[in-house]
Amino acid sequence: MGFVLTGFRQYRSVRHYAFDYVSGKDKREACVVCADLNLLQKHKIPLQEVPLLCRRLLETADVGARERLEFSETDMLSYNANRSAQQKVNAKKKKHRVPVSPRVGLAWRGAKPEQK
């Protein structure tokens, strides 16, 4: 089925995100992922994205290691590398629209077109 965020607790600068792995009707397995807030700030990772990143880490982890994981600095560096690569791709896709004519929009503005 999947992972469901059940909450988090914070002790000093470390957040412990609690997840339940729902595999059947009534079968649930508790999982915890820790993330250091100082490292998140150092690598400029928004706090709103951390629960999804932790869930992604759980989805890729081995079944036996799911009980307690850490969102490490290596994971953060990998995330930043992927994010910057995606931003470059998005920047290339972005097209700057050039108006067809310098007179575009004059009709609704009520201005008279320039005469040459």
BALOBA-122735 format. One line per field, with one value per atom (N, C-alpha, C): y, x, z. Coordinates in Angstrom, 2 decimals. Layout:
N
yy	c(Y_...)
xx	c(X_...)
zz	c(Z_...)
This chain:
116
yy	c(-1.19_0.00_1.25_1.63_2.83_3.32_4.45_5.06_6.24_6.35_7.42_8.16_9.48_10.30_10.41_10.05_10.11_11.26_11.92_13.06_13.16_14.12_14.25_14.77_14.53_15.07_15.68_16.73_17.40_17.41_17.00_17.06_17.84_19.02_19.96_20.28_19.94_20.32_19.12_18.05_16.86_16.57_16.43_16.04_14.56_13.91_12.49_12.37_12.03_11.89_10.45_10.30_8.97_8.63_7.42_6.91_5.55_5.22_3.86_3.28_2.07_1.38_0.50_0.81_0.07_-0.94_-2.23_-3.26_-4.11_-4.04_-4.82_-4.07_-4.81_-4.17_-3.60_-4.44_-3.99_-4.13_-4.34_-4.56_-3.25_-2.77_-1.53_-1.77_-1.11_-1.21_0.21_0.48_1.81_2.03_3.22_3.60_5.02_5.31_6.65_7.08_8.34_8.92_10.21_10.32_11.49_12.44_13.74_14.76_15.89_16.26_17.33_18.67_19.54_20.82_21.75_21.64_22.47_22.13_20.84_20.43_20.84_20.75_21.17_22.66_23.45_24.88_25.15_24.40_24.56_24.30_23.29_22.91_23.56_24.48_25.27_24.39_23.38_22.51_23.00_23.36_23.85_22.80_23.25_22.34_21.64_22.27_21.68_20.45_20.35_19.23_18.01_18.17_17.10_15.86_15.97_14.75_13.91_14.56_13.80_13.17_13.89_13.33_12.14_12.22_11.10_9.90_10.15_9.06_8.40_9.21_8.67_7.81_8.24_7.47_6.13_6.13_4.89_3.95_4.51_3.69_2.99_3.61_3.02_2.17_2.20_1.46_-0.02_-0.82_-2.25_-2.44_-3.53_-3.79_-3.85_-4.47_-4.60_-3.30_-2.35_-1.10_0.02_-0.25_0.80_1.28_0.49_0.83_2.17_2.43_3.69_4.10_5.21_5.72_7.16_7.62_9.01_9.63_10.82_11.60_12.31_11.69_12.13_13.28_13.79_14.88_14.40_13.14_12.58_12.61_12.25_12.31_13.74_14.68_16.09_16.59_16.21_16.61_16.03_14.79_14.14_14.87_15.22_15.94_17.29_18.02_19.33_19.21_18.17_17.96_17.71_16.87_16.59_17.84_18.61_19.82_20.85_21.04_22.02_21.56_20.26_19.74_19.96_19.74_19.95_21.43_22.31_23.74_24.18_23.59_23.91_23.46_22.26_21.75_22.66_23.07_23.94_25.30_25.81_27.11_27.03_25.90_25.74_25.64_25.03_24.86_26.17_27.05_28.30_29.17_29.57_30.40_31.83_32.75_34.15_34.57_35.01_35.39_36.83_37.02_38.34_38.75_39.96_40.39_40.39_40.09_40.05_41.44_42.44_43.81_44.74_45.86_46.81_47.47_47.27_47.89_46.95_45.80_44.83_45.45_45.35_45.84_47.27_47.95_49.34_49.47_48.49_48.57_48.65_47.85_47.87_48.96_49.51_50.61_51.94_51.99_53.21_54.20_53.77_54.65_54.58_55.65_55.67_55.15_54.35_53.83_54.94_54.70_55.70_55.80_57.01_57.20_57.53_56.97_57.18_58.14)
xx	c(0.83_0.00_0.88_1.42_2.25_2.54_3.24_3.63_2.73_2.35_1.47_2.19_2.34_2.96_2.00_2.47_1.62_1.99_3.11_3.50_5.01_5.44_6.87_7.09_8.28_8.73_10.10_10.37_11.65_12.38_13.63_14.50_15.73_15.88_16.93_16.85_17.84_17.81_17.54_16.98_16.70_15.19_14.62_13.21_13.12_12.20_11.94_10.55_10.51_9.25_8.77_7.54_6.96_6.03_6.23_5.42_4.86_3.73_3.19_3.21_3.74_3.69_2.45_1.51_0.26_0.39_0.40_0.58_-0.65_-1.58_-2.80_-3.96_-5.03_-6.19_-5.87_-5.37_-5.08_-3.61_-2.78_-1.36_-0.60_0.02_0.79_2.16_3.15_4.51_5.01_5.52_6.00_7.42_7.64_8.95_9.25_10.54_10.96_12.14_12.09_13.19_13.61_14.90_15.44_16.07_15.92_16.51_17.06_18.30_18.95_18.58_17.95_17.48_18.64_19.76_20.91_21.45_21.49_21.95_20.96_19.67_18.65_18.81_19.07_19.25_20.55_21.59_22.88_22.74_21.95_21.78_20.55_19.93_18.78_17.65_17.31_16.18_14.97_13.89_12.70_12.12_11.72_11.19_9.92_9.16_7.92_8.17_9.36_9.67_10.21_10.60_11.28_10.40_9.12_8.32_8.25_8.12_8.08_9.44_10.51_11.84_12.09_11.59_11.72_10.92_9.73_8.92_9.60_10.20_10.94_12.12_12.77_13.87_13.37_12.22_11.62_11.25_10.74_10.32_11.50_12.68_13.86_14.69_14.38_15.17_14.79_15.71_15.44_14.39_13.65_12.55_13.03_14.17_14.67_15.20_15.58_16.17_15.16_13.89_12.87_12.53_12.82_12.38_12.94_14.22_14.84_15.87_15.61_16.51_16.89_17.93_18.36_18.45_17.86_18.00_19.34_20.37_21.75_22.16_23.35_23.88_24.13_24.50_24.68_23.36_22.26_20.94_20.58_20.94_20.64_21.43_22.70_23.53_22.98_22.54_21.95_20.67_19.85_18.62_18.91_19.90_20.25_20.79_21.57_22.09_20.95_20.00_18.83_17.98_17.84_17.01_17.64_18.96_19.60_19.57_19.71_19.62_18.22_17.21_15.82_15.55_16.14_15.95_16.58_17.73_18.37_17.50_16.93_16.04_14.82_14.25_13.06_13.40_14.60_15.00_15.14_15.63_15.77_14.41_13.45_12.11_11.34_11.67_10.94_11.16_10.09_10.18_9.76_10.48_10.12_9.28_8.10_7.19_7.46_7.61_7.81_6.51_6.03_4.78_4.91_3.81_3.79_4.02_3.48_3.58_3.71_4.37_4.45_3.10_2.13_0.82_-0.18_0.25_-0.66_-1.29_-2.59_-3.31_-3.80_-3.49_-3.92_-5.43_-6.09_-7.54_-8.28_-7.93_-8.65_-8.16_-6.99_-6.49_-7.07_-7.60_-8.20_-7.18_-5.96_-4.94_-4.96_-4.55_-4.49_-3.13_-3.09_-1.82_-0.91_0.37_1.36_1.33_1.43_1.46_2.88_3.25_4.61_4.66)
zz	c(0.00_0.00_0.00_1.17_1.19_2.59_2.63_3.90_4.20_5.48_5.93_7.06_6.90_7.94_9.11_10.30_11.49_12.41_12.13_12.94_13.05_13.87_14.12_15.53_16.02_17.30_17.07_17.82_17.66_18.98_18.95_20.11_19.70_20.28_19.91_18.43_17.64_16.22_15.31_15.88_15.08_15.12_13.94_13.85_13.54_14.24_14.04_13.42_12.13_11.41_11.56_12.05_12.26_11.09_10.57_9.46_9.84_9.26_9.34_7.95_7.83_6.55_6.56_5.69_5.62_4.49_4.87_3.86_3.64_4.52_4.39_5.03_5.31_5.92_7.29_8.18_9.54_9.89_8.90_9.18_9.00_10.09_10.06_10.70_10.15_10.66_10.91_12.12_12.47_11.93_11.37_10.83_11.27_11.50_11.90_11.04_10.57_9.82_10.52_10.82_11.50_10.49_10.74_9.87_10.74_10.51_11.26_10.63_11.42_10.91_10.54_11.23_10.89_9.50_9.18_7.85_6.77_7.09_6.13_5.81_6.82_6.62_5.85_6.17_5.48_3.98_3.61_2.21_1.57_2.30_1.80_1.29_2.08_1.76_2.54_1.87_2.56_3.51_4.67_5.69_5.23_4.34_3.85_2.99_2.39_1.51_2.25_3.50_4.23_4.43_4.80_4.96_3.68_2.52_1.26_0.95_1.26_1.05_1.96_3.19_4.13_3.63_3.11_2.58_1.39_0.53_-0.62_-0.15_0.92_1.50_2.02_2.66_3.15_2.01_0.93_-0.21_-0.88_-0.82_-1.46_-0.50_0.79_1.79_1.79_2.29_2.46_3.54_3.43_4.36_5.81_6.06_7.42_8.01_7.17_7.64_7.78_7.55_7.58_8.98_9.97_11.32_11.78_11.49_11.91_10.87_10.18_9.15_9.46_8.76_8.89_7.51_7.37_6.15_6.27_5.72_5.95_5.03_5.29_4.46_3.03_2.87_1.53_0.76_1.43_0.80_0.41_1.27_1.00_-0.20_-0.29_-1.43_-2.72_-2.66_-3.83_-4.25_-3.28_-3.56_-4.22_-3.68_-4.24_-5.66_-5.93_-7.28_-8.26_-7.86_-8.71_-8.91_-7.84_-7.92_-8.86_-8.76_-9.64_-11.09_-11.32_-12.70_-13.25_-12.44_-12.88_-13.15_-12.34_-12.56_-13.88_-14.24_-15.51_-16.68_-16.57_-17.62_-17.76_-16.64_-16.67_-17.27_-16.99_-17.54_-19.05_-19.56_-21.00_-21.68_-21.00_-21.56_-21.59_-20.68_-20.54_-21.78_-22.40_-23.59_-23.24_-23.77_-23.59_-24.79_-24.51_-25.59_-26.00_-27.28_-27.85_-28.52_-28.25_-28.87_-30.40_-31.06_-32.51_-33.08_-32.43_-32.93_-31.73_-31.89_-30.77_-30.48_-31.38_-31.22_-30.55_-30.09_-29.49_-28.24_-28.15_-26.99_-27.11_-28.19_-28.33_-28.44_-29.02_-29.22_-27.89_-26.95_-25.68_-24.76_-25.03_-24.19_-24.63_-25.83_-26.32_-26.90_-27.05_-27.59_-29.11_-29.70_-31.15_-31.59_-32.64_-33.11_-33.60_-33.45_-33.90_-35.40_-35.89_-37.33_-37.76_-38.87_-39.35_-40.48)
